[in-house]
């Protein structure tokens, strides 16, 4: 799965890491749905860190489309509530 962190770049996430990525996404959705900004910021920081730590950067010479686009690390809570809803960024 190719994940783009907006304003940063693309990372390739292995199939074995997708369930944990999905759980982190679900945590961010739950925080947004509950109006809990602090929990969202913590969940979103873990999501970004997971992508950076587990993902392999995709080189600029590769033109693969992103399967998922994560908002930039400095996304506001109000902006995040529009993005992190329903099934979240990662359906499934």
N, C-alpha and C positions, 0 to 999 in steps of 0.2 A: 504494500500500500504506500502510495506517495502522499505525504502530508506536507502542506506548505504552511509555514508560519508567516503570516502577512508581514511585509517589510523586512523579512529576514532571509528566507530561502526555503528550499525543499529538502525533505528527509525521506529516506526509504525505511519503512518500518516492516520488520519481518512478521509473517503470519502468526507466529507464536506470541508476539507482543500486542496484537490487535485487541484481544479481550481486555487486557489491562488498560489499554488506551481508551477503549469504549467505557470502562468503568470510571476512569478519570473524567471523561466527558459527561457521563451521567451524573457524577457528583457536582460538576459545575452547573448542569441544568437544574438539579434539585436546589442548589443554593440560589439560583436566579428565580426559580419558581417560588421559593420561600421568602424572597426579598432580603436574603442574608448576604450583604455585601462582603463582610469580613470572610465568611466561609467561601464565597465565590473567589475572592482574591487568593486565598490559600489553595483552593482546588485548582484554579487556573494556573497558578505558579507551578504546582505539581505536574499539571498537564504539559506545560511548556518544557519543564525540566525533563520529563519523561521522553518527549520527542527528541530533544537535544541529546540526551544520554543514550537512548536505545536506537535512535535513527542514524542511518548513514547519510551524510550530506550527499545530495545529488549534484553532480558537477554541472557547471554552466553549459557544457557542451552537449548535455542530454536534454532533449525536448519532450520529456514525459509530462502528460497532463497531471494535475494534482487530483487525487481522489477526495481529499479533505483539505479545506482551507481554514486554518485557525486564525482568529483575529490577532492583531499585533499584541505584543506583551503589555503595552500600555493602554489597552482597551479600557474605556470607562465602564462602570457597572451598568449605566443606562444603555450604552451601546451593546454590552454583553447580553442584556436581557432580551434584546431583539434577535440575537444570534443563537443563544443557548436556550432553545425552547423545544417542546415536543420531544422528538427522539434525539435531539441534540445534533451535533455536527456529524457524528458517526452513527448512522442508522444501524440497528441490529442489537 
